[in-house]
């Protein structure tokens, strides 16, 4: 095999990121349902089945415009081009009640004279990801006004049904021995693909005339809607060029150092079988882009994995020898042409990428292989450092984890599910607020879950989703998200619309109280709490059959948050009712479930099983008297007979430590994250080993707690109108932190002085005041720079 590195061979334009687009304001006419375009589709197809389609329209402009705004969406998804240049991808995932459309200014892509607008639209049909809601195949583009109306979708558009695509990798769940619902892989037969279809010079004379489906319907209008349109509320996803890592092993070929980390070509003769394992060196989510020449009748299988396996078990993530690649995959079959680029329809998550190549009668040249990293365009505005430099790795890997778990919704995990669950999302939202200062995806998540509600009043446990799943404890976390947003943002108009729904969740629980015990009785649906090995299916004792201390106390904890929230909106009667009810529940659980001999909270009144979870929620809800809380937590953290909290529930363990005045213990509780680093993980996992997902955002909680606990920066009043800084550095001697506040950055620099002393240099945004708390003593803070010494 011959291998050459030609750094200048790659065209720079191939590596350019998708241009950023500022968020454009909604067109009032469209909000009032004055659409003049039509939804269109491909005639003669099964409208709800798998299919990939190309739409095109040519327009002539007298001059290059300075502004040319269009609004566009599709079902399931689209990728939009102007004169061959990729412009945007969408729509942002929602549901049929909230079908998002994007608004972009395409003037930079247009020119005087002939222009071609083109859209790749696909419907995964029966193979769609569980996160994908759908009605039928459709494409819609609306010009903003009179000057742009010539581009409107209608029967002037042409369409081509691309049969080069077929779904593959359909047995992921069986091969991975896991729940995997992200959709199929793409098999693309190059000889059937219409190469150059998005370019102006392409001959589309043989294409069909698009069929008109229906008139668009805006939110609040019409009576027979297939999609109810709302403007996108989040920015477009970013795409950033990302070179591949290093070849870790190969067969049938001997690569030279550097490829594919540096651009170059790889030549494979005819009638050869080759396998190449590429290590990105870290977990990523990207659109892999493979460009080849020649190789007619070749087959290139691209398999993606977060980790390699031996007997379906993971080891150190850096280990390759003796390990097997198992993962979802794509297949590309080149047609023999020059510079043919394969890119999957949807992004892939991987640390390892394996190429398995078989050539036919013609040699194959790989011109390039790289990724376009994608995700929600969060900016890391916060910073954290300390004299323990190992915390820097935890911070960086935690942020990568949070980034990979954020797209058009929050994801529980990017590799296996890409579903938005309240339990994960509450933690993810706090990380977003603290590290990026960006609340837009949190706002979308709150609204998504609001729209997921079932007739009983509960939210669904995950949403958007085309399968029903109700997790009652996660509905409580949705109410907690409202409380979190209220504490961190002054946005009463936004929050007010969800209060009735929050009341509905709390009412559902109140209807399930067993008044004879004053604890929650039997409850339907999935009472998931944590992937604790002692909880079958993640469900603690009593959650289904009744009298669960864990769930009853979580309900009480949420009632207390709701009491504060509803009081803040002037609903005093409800607030007082929630406060009284919480007190009754906590007192009853303590009386029936607390075991003084063990100094631990049992899972049920029978006191047969005990868990950290019950004790954590007992402290958080105030069920444990204040003078007992620290002793209970000390026992909880050392008694290994208690069923243990996983990475997820350790977020609540830390909240309990803070409530009990033990926040200094947090620094000593980071061993599980150090263990993940030692295992070669480059993102934080779903569970302790053995784990399914290597990237799960609920395990990125240190990126919140380094700022909110170690630096101690938290809201002291709703809307973050006042700040409390109560640092808990533990054994750390020096700590620095910066976090974005709506009014500007908050910075903290701490230096310990002996056993009990501390000096803090603090800068608050102008107009923001607060309080510094250290070992029970307080000093007032004001806007600007100040030094506090104890």
N, C-alpha and C positions, 0 to 999 in steps of 0.2 A: 504494500500500500504506500502511496505517496502522500505526503502531508507538507503543505507550505503555509507560512504565515505571511500574509500580505496586508499590513495595517492600512494601506491606502486604497485597498480594493473596495471597501465598503463605502457606499454613498452616504454622506452625512445625513441627507434628508431621510434616509431609512431609519435613522436613530433619533429623530427629533420627537420630542414629547408632543402630545396633543396640546394645542394652544389653550391657555386658560380663558375662561369666559366669566365676566362679572355677572352677578345675579341681576337679571333684568326685571323691572317691575311688571306686574301683570297688566295686560291690556284690558281696560275696563269693558270694552265692547265684548270681548270673549267671556269675561265673567258674567255678562248679562245675556250670554247665549247667542251672540250675533256672530256665529261662525259662517263663513261662506264656502269653506272647503267641505269635502265629504270624506268619510272613511272609505277607503278602497281596499280591494283584495285581489286575489288571483282567481279568475273564473275557472270553473270545472274541477275544483279541488275539494277534498274533504276539509271543511273549514276549521275543524277542531282536532285534526290529526297532525302528526309530525310533518313539517315541511320547511324548506328554506327558499326564499324568494328574493328576487332583485327587482327594484322599481327604478325607473328612469324618467326624466323629463328634460327636454332642451328648452332653454329660454334665451332670447336675444335682448341685450341691453344696449341702449344708445351710448351710454357712458358708464364708467366704473362708479358705482354709488358710494357715497360716504357712509351710508347706513342702510341696512337691508335686514330687518328683523323677521324671523320666522318662528313659528310655534309648532312643535312636532312631537309625535308619540306613536307607539305601535303596540301590538299584542302578538307575541309575547314581548319581543325586544327588537331593537334596530341598531344599526351603525350607519351614520349619515355621512355622505361625501359631497363635496362641491368641487367640480373640475378635477376629480381624482384625489383630492386631499381629504383625509379623515377629519371630520369636524367635531362630532360628539357621539355619545352612546347613551341609550336610554330605553325606556323611561325609568325613572326612579321607582322601585318596587312599591306597590300599594295593593289596593283591592278594587273591585268593580265600583264600589261606592266612592273611592278616591283614586281615580286613574290619573296619574301624573303626566303632565306634558312639559317639555323643556322650551325655553325661549332663548334664542341665540341670534346674534348679529353675524350674518355670513358675508357682510360686505368685504372683509379682507380677502376672501377667497374668490370673489367675482371679478369679472373683467368686462371691458367694452366688447360688444359683439356676442359670439356664441358662448353659452355656459351650459353645463350639464349638472343637474342635481340627481343624486342617486342614493338609494337606501337599500341596505341589506337587512331583510326582515326575516325573523325565524320564529317558528312555533314548535316547541318541543313536544306538544301534544301529550300523548299518554306517557311519555318519558320525562315530562317536565320535573324540575326540582320541586320539592314540597313547598319551598318558599314562593313559588311562582303561581299567582292567581291568574286566571285567563278566562276569556269568553270565546274568542275565535280569532283566526288570523286577520290582521288589519293594519293599515298604514294611514297616517293622517299628517298632513303638513298644511299649515295655514299661514299665508302672508299677513303681515301685521296691519297693512293698510292698503290704500289704493295703489301705491307704487309697487307693492309686493304681491298683489293678488294673482298675477300671472303664474305664480308657482303653486297655487292651491292644488291639492290633490282632488282629482276628478277623473273623468274618462279620457282626459288628454295625457295621462300618464301611461307608460307601458310597464309590463311586468313579465318576468321570466321565472318559471318554476325550476329551481336548480336541483336536479336529481343526482348531481355529483355527491351530495351529502346523504349519508345514512348514519343512524345512531350506532355506536359501538360501546364497549365497556359497560354493558347492561347488567352484568352480574357482580357489580362491585361489592354489594353487601355480603354475598356468599363467599367471594374470594377474600375479602377483608375480615370476614367473620365479625361483622359489626354493622351497626345502623348507619347507612350512608345514603343520603338522599339529595345529592347536589345535581343530579341530572346525568345524561349520558356523555360519552366521549363523541368526538366527530371523526367519522371516516370520510375522507374526501378523495374521490377518484379524479385525478388531474385531467384525464382525457375527456371528461364530461363537463369540466368546469369552464364557464365563459370568461376566460382570462381577459382582463382589460375592460370589463363591463362597466366600471365606474368612470372611465375616461371619456373625454368628449369625442374622440375619433372612433369609438366603438360602433359597429353596425348593429342596430337593434331592430332592423326592419322585419325580422322574423318573430319579434316578441308580440305577445298578446296585448290587447287593450285592457287596462285594469277595469275591474268590475266595481261599481259603486255599491257600497253596503248600506250606509245610513247617514243621517245628519248628525254631527257632533252634539252632545248634550253637556252643558256646564252644570256644576253643582247647584242644586236648587231649582232646576228647570226640567221640563219634559216629563213624559209619563210612560215611556217605553224604552228606557235607556239600556244600551248594551255596555257602555262605559260612561261613568259620570266623571267629567274632566275637572281637575284642579291643577293650578300652577305648581310646579316643582318648588319645594320649600328648602331644599338643600343644594349645595353647589354640585357641579359636575364632578365625577370621579377623575382623579388625576391619572395620567399615564406618563411614567418616567423611564427612560432607557436604563437598562440594568444588564451589564455583562454577566454571562454565566461564570461559574467558578472553575474548578479544576477537574480534569479527568482523573478518577480514582482507580478505575480498572477498565480493561478492554480485552476483547478477544477478536481475532481475525484482523487486527490492525495494531500498529504501534504508534500512537500519537506522539508528537513532540511537545515539550513543555510550552505552556502559554495559551493553547487553544482549549476551550472557547473563551477564556478570559480576555484574550485579545482577538480582534477580528482576523480571519484567515480562511483558507480553503482546505477542505479535506476531500481527497480523491479516492473513490472506491471502485475498483475495476468491475467488469461484468461478472456475473455468476459467482458472487461472493456473499458470505453471511458474516455480518459484523455486529458486535455489541459494544457499546460505549456507555459507561456510567459516569455522569457528571455530578459533582458535588457543588451546589451553589455556595456551600459553607455556612449558610444560615437559611432559616425558613423564610419563604417569601410567597406572595400572591402576585401573579403576573400573567400576561399573555405571552407565552413563548412564541417566538417568531423564527421560523426555519426557512431559509432561502436556499434553493438547490437549482442546479442546472443538469440537463441530461437525465439519465436514469429512467428512461421509459420502461415501464413494467416492473419498476422497483417497488418495494414496500418499506415504509419507515414507520415503525411503531414507537411512540413516545409515551413512556410510563412515568408517572409522577408519584412521589412518596415523601412524607415528612421524615420517615426513618426506614431503615432496612430491617429485615426480619430473619430470625432463625427459628424454624418450627413455629411460625406465627407469633413469636415473642421478640420484643425489642431488646436491645442491649445498649451499651454506650452509643450515643447517636453518631459519634465519629467513626465507629467501627464499620469496616467494609468487608474485611476478610471473613469468609464463611457465612456471609449474610446474603439474603435473597431480596430481590426487588418484587414487591407486591403492591399494586396500586391501580388507580384509574388510568386510562390511556386514550390516546388518539392514534389514528392511522392515516398517513398521507401516502398516496400512490401517484408519483410524478408522471407527467405526460411526455417528458423528454424535452420540453422547452427550456429556455434560458431564464434564470433568475425568477423561478416560481416560488412565491412565499406562501407557506402555510401558517395560519394563525387560527387557533380554536375560537369558536363563537363566544365562549365564556372563559373567564380567567381560570387558571389552575394554581393550586397551592402546592408547593414542593420545597424540599431541600435537595432531594435527589431526583435527577432526571436521567432515565435510561433510554438510549436509542438502540433499537434492534432493527437492523437494516439487512434486507435481502435484495440484491440487484439481479436484473434480468440480462437481456442481451446487450444492454447499453451501459457503459460506466456512469457512475453518479458522482457529481461534485457538490459537496456542501459548501455553499458560498458564505453562509454565516448562520449563527445561532445565538440568540440573545433573548432577553425578556423585556416586556414593557410592564414595569411594576405598577399596580393599580390599587385603588382604595379611596376611602374618603380623604379629602385633602387637609387633614389636620396639620397644624403647625405646632411644633414643640416650642412653646413660649416659656414654659417653666424650666427650672434647673435645680439640681440638688447635688451637693457634695459634702464629704465629711472626712475626718481623719482615717476612717475605715474605707479604703479605696475599693474593697470588694462590693460595697453598696453601689458603686457606679455601674458595675456589670448588671446587678439586679435592676437598677433603674433603666438601663438601656434595653435590656431584654424584655422588661415589662412593657416599655413603650412600644417596642416592636410587636409584642403580643397584642397590645391594644389596637395598634394600627391595622394589623392583619385581620382583626375581628371587627372592622368597621368598614362598611361599604355604603350601599344605598339604604341599608338598615344596619343596626348592630348585628353581628354574628356571634352565636355561641362559639363556633369554631369554623374556620374557613375551609377545612379539608373535607369534613364529613357531613355537615348539615347546612351551614350558612343560614341558620334560623335565628330569629330574634325572640329570646325568652326574657320575661321580666326578671327572673332571678339573676341572670347574667347582666342584663341591661342596666339594672340599678347601679351596680358596681362600675360598669363601663361608663355610664353617664357621669359619675363623680370624677372618674379619671379624666374624661374629656373636659370637664369644667376646670379642673385643677391644672392640667398640663397644657391644654390648648386654649382655654378660655372660650371655647366654642360650644354653644348650647343648641345649635340648629338640629343636630341629629338626635339629641335628647328630646327636643320638642316634637320631632317627627315620631319618635318611638312612643312618647306619651299618647299622641293622637292615634297612632296605629293600634295600640292596645285598646284605646277607647272604642275604636271602630270594630274591635273583635268581639265585643260582648255578646254573650249568649242570653237567651230569654230569662234565665234565672237571675241575671244581674252580674255574674262573674265575667271577668275577661277571659279570653283563651290564654293558655299558658305560653303560646308562641304565636307570632303573627307578624307579617302576612304568612298565611299557610293555606294550602288547598286541602288539608286534612284537619279535622277537628281534634284538638287536644285541650282539655281543661285541667289546669293544675291549681286548685283553690289557694294554696299558700302563695303562689306567684301572683294571684290577684291582689293579695295583701301587699306584695312588694310594689305593685303598680301604684297603690295608694302611697306607699313610702316614697316613690319617685316624685309624686306630686308635692309631698312635704319637702323633699330635697330641693326641688326646683324653687319652691316658695322661699326657702331659706337662702338660696344662692342668687336668685334673680328677682328684681322688682318687675313683675309682669302680671298684674292682677287680671287683666282682660283675658289673657291666654288661659290662666288657671281656672277662672270662674266657670268656664264652659264644662269643666270636668268634675265639679263638685257633686253634682247629682249622681253621676256614675260611681264616684267613690262611695257615696252613701249607699248605693245599690250593692256594692261589694260587701260593705260592713253589715248591711241588713241581712244579706244571705247568711253570713256567719251568725248573726244574732238569732236567726230562725233555727239554727242548728245547735243552740245551747240546750244542754240537758239541765233543766232547772233543779232536778233533784240533787245534782252534784255541783251545779254551777260551773260546769266545764263543757266543752264542745262534745256533742254526742256523735253518733255515726254520721259519716259524710261520704258522699259519692265522689266519683272522679278520682284523679291521681294525686294523692297527698304527698308528692315528692318534697323532701326536705334537703337531702344531701346523699351523695353516693357513698355513704358510710357502709362498710361491709356488713354491719349488723342490722341495717335497715333493708329488708327485702324490697328490691326495686326502688330503693331510695326512700321508702315510706316508714316512718317510725311507728312503734307500737301505739295503737289507739287512734291513729289518724283515720282509719277506715271504719273500725268497729266502735270507736267512741272513747272519749276520756284521754286524749293525747295531751300530755303536759306541754310538749314542744309546740304543737300547733295552737293550743289554747293560749299559751304565753306569747306566741308570735302575734296572735290576734289582739291580745291586750297591748302589746308594744305598738302595734299599728293604730289601735284606738287612741293611744296617747298622742301619737303624731297627728292623727285626724282631729283630736280635740284642739290642739294648738292651731292647726290649719283652719278649721271651721270658725274658731274664735277670731282669727285674724280677718276673716271675711264677714264678721258681724253675726254669725249664726250661733249665738250664745247658748240657746236651748239644746241644740244638737251637741255642741262642744261639751256642755256640762253632762249630758247623758252619756257621751262616750267616755268621759273621765270617770264617772261613777261606775260604769259597766267594767272598765278596765280594772278598777280597784277591786270590785267584787270578784272578778275572775282570778286576779293574781292572789288574793287572799285565800280563795278556795283551793287553787292549785297548791299553794304552799302548805296549807293545812293537810291536804290529802296525799301529796306526792313527795314532800321533802322528808328525807331520812336523816334525823339528827345523828344517829350512830355513824353513818357514812359521811355525814356532812355533804350530802349530794342530793340533787333533784332526780327522782325517778321518772321514767317515761310515762307511767300510768299509776293510778292509785294502788294497784296491786304490788307495786315496788319490786317487780321481778327483774326488770332491766333498767339500766342506767346509761346515760350518754352525756358527753360533753355538751351536746346540743341543748338538752333540757336545762342544764346549769347556765349555759350562755344566755338563753332566752329568759331564764328566771332573773338573772341580774339585769339584763337590758330592760325588762318590763317592770323592774322594781318589786318582783315577788319575793326576793330575798331581802330581809331587813338590811338597812344600810350597814349596821355594825357587824353583819355576818358576811357581807359580800366578798371582802378580800380573802377571808378564810376559805370560802366556797371556791373561789377562783384558784387559789393556790392548790387546793386539793384536786380541782378539775384538771390542772395542768400537769400534775404528777401522778395521778391515779390511772394507770394503764388498763385497769379493769373496766373503766368507762369506755363505751364505744366512741371512737375518735372522730373529730371533725376533719374533713379533708381541706384542701386548699381553699375551696369555695367558702366554707363556713368559718374559716379562720378570719375572714373579714369581720364576721359578727363577734368572734372571740375578742378581737381587738377593740371593737366598740364596747364590749362589756368591760374590758380592762380599763378603758378610758372612763366609763361611767363609775367604776369602783375606785377611781383614783390610783390606778395601777398602770398608767400608760407607759411608765418607764420600763415595764416588762416587755414592751413590744420589740425592742431591738434584739432581745434574747430569743424571740420567737421566730426568727428568720431562717432557722436551719433547713426547713423544707425547701426553700428557694435556693439555698446553697447546695443542697443535694441535687437539685435539678441541673444546676450549673456543672456540678461534678460529673453528671451523666451525659454531658455534651449537648444538652438542650440549648437551642438558640431562641426559643420562645417557651413560655411557661405552659405546663401541661394541665389537662383536665383533672387528673387524679394522681396520687402517688403511684409508683410503679406497682404492677403493670398498668399502663394507661392506654386508653384508646387514642384520644386526641393529644397531639404534642403542642397544640396552640389553643388555649381556652382563656378568654379575656377575664373570666372571674378570678383567675390566678394572678392577674396583673395588679391586684390591689395595692402592693407596695408603692406604686406610682401615685396613688392617692395618699397612703398613710405616711410616706416619707415627708410629705408636706403638711398633712392634716394632723399627724400624731407626733413625729419626731420634731418637726418645726412647730407644730401646734397651731397652725393657721386654720381657723374655723369661723363661720359667721356667728356673731353675737346677737344679731337681730335679723328678722326676715328681710329678704332682699339684699343680704350682705351689707345692710346699712351701717353696721358697726362690726368691727373685727375683734375677735379674741385670739390672742397668741399665748398659748399655754404649752411651751415646748416640753418634750419628753425624750431627751437624747439618750437616756439609759447610761450605758458605759461610754458612749461617744464623748470625746473631749472638744471637738470642733465640728460645727455644722453650718452649712450655708444653704439657703433655699430662696427661690424666687417663684412666685405664681401670679398669673394674670387675674386681676379683679376687674369688674366692669368699669371702674374709674381709673385704672392704671395698675402697674405692678406693685405687689407687696414683696419686699425683700427682708430677709432675716439672716443675721450672721451671729452665731452663738459661740462663746468660748467659756468652758467650764472653769471655775475657780475653786479648787479644792473639792471637798465632799459635797458641800451644799451651795457654793457660790456660782454665779453665772454673770457674764456680761453679754448683753445683746445689743447689736447695732441694727436698728429697724428703720425702714423707710416705708411710709404709707402714701398712697395717692393723696393729692390735695383734696381737702374736703371730707376725708374719711378719718374718723377717730376710732378709738378702741381701748382695749385693756390688755396689759401683759400680766400673766399669772405665773407665779413660781412658788412652789411649796406653800400654797395657801395664802400667799401675799399678792397684792395687786398694785399695779401702777398704771396710771392713765397714759394713753397714747394719742398722738395727734397727727394730722397730715404732715408729710415731710420727713426729714431724717432726725433720729434721736438715738440716744444711747441709754440703756437701762442696765443698772447694776444691782445685784443682790449679793 
